[in-house]
Amino acid sequence: MKYLTKRFAGQSFISWGLQLLLIYLAWLVTDHKIQNNLWAIGTAAILVLLIYMSLAHDNHSRTK
């Protein structure tokens, strides 16, 4: 778990992973592998909130 909180380019690996998941979800919707419906939009919204929380945690731990 300590490995996931290490920083690379100012962000933790958790933040990078969540951002990659969001890009992958957008790619699946663009390629019509999954439908652009409420579930996809809700999943994207949850990922955005998790990314925001992760970046806020990174910023808070950096200022300590």
C-alpha positions as CSV (number, residue, x, y, z in Angstrom):
1,M,0.0,0.0,0.0
2,K,2.9,2.3,0.7
3,Y,3.9,1.9,-3.0
4,L,0.6,3.3,-4.2
5,T,1.1,6.5,-2.3
6,K,4.5,7.3,-3.7
7,R,4.5,10.2,-6.1
8,F,5.4,10.3,-9.8
9,A,5.2,13.7,-11.5
10,G,3.5,15.2,-8.5
11,Q,0.7,12.6,-8.2
12,S,0.4,9.3,-6.4
13,F,0.1,6.1,-8.4
14,I,-3.5,5.8,-7.2
15,S,-4.3,9.1,-8.9
16,W,-2.6,8.0,-12.1
17,G,-4.5,4.7,-12.0
18,L,-7.9,6.4,-11.6
19,Q,-7.2,8.7,-14.4
20,L,-6.2,5.8,-16.7
21,L,-9.5,4.1,-15.7
22,L,-11.4,7.2,-16.7
23,I,-9.6,7.3,-20.1
24,Y,-10.3,3.6,-20.6
25,L,-14.0,4.1,-19.9
26,A,-14.2,7.0,-22.3
27,W,-12.4,4.9,-24.9
28,L,-14.9,2.1,-24.5
29,V,-17.8,4.5,-24.9
30,T,-16.2,6.1,-28.0
31,D,-15.6,2.7,-29.6
32,H,-19.3,1.7,-28.8
33,K,-18.1,-1.3,-26.7
34,I,-20.4,0.0,-24.0
35,Q,-23.5,2.2,-24.3
36,N,-23.5,5.8,-23.5
37,N,-26.2,5.6,-20.8
38,L,-26.8,6.5,-17.2
39,W,-24.5,3.8,-15.9
40,A,-21.5,5.0,-18.0
41,I,-22.1,8.6,-17.0
42,G,-22.5,7.6,-13.3
43,T,-19.3,5.5,-13.4
44,A,-17.5,8.5,-15.0
45,A,-18.9,10.8,-12.3
46,I,-17.7,8.5,-9.5
47,L,-14.3,8.2,-11.1
48,V,-14.0,12.0,-11.3
49,L,-14.9,12.4,-7.7
50,L,-12.4,9.7,-6.7
51,I,-9.7,11.5,-8.8
52,Y,-10.5,14.8,-7.1
53,M,-10.3,13.2,-3.6
54,S,-7.1,11.5,-4.4
55,L,-5.5,14.7,-5.8
56,A,-6.7,16.6,-2.7
57,H,-5.2,14.0,-0.5
58,D,-1.9,14.2,-2.4
59,N,-1.9,18.0,-2.0
60,H,-2.7,17.7,1.7
61,S,0.1,15.2,2.4
62,R,2.5,17.3,0.4
63,T,1.9,20.4,2.5
64,K,2.6,18.6,5.8
